[in-house]
């Protein structure tokens, strides 16, 4: 999914898509996203689709990336 933002268009990813990209479980994705800004399309206290902006995903990947020396 792609959303129009102030800086242009930014892709959004579902939790399951992020888990598949990173080869981790969905529960681990929720742990990585704790404290990050995501888009929640569900009502307050209800189940709903949660979308992760590409910028947040990029920050997570930078933290998880290790440098081999």
Buried (B, 14 or more C-beta within 10 A) or exposed (E): EEEEEEEEEBEBBBBEBBBEEBEBEEEEBBEBBEEEEBBEEEEEEEEEEBBBBBBBBEEBEEEEEEEEE
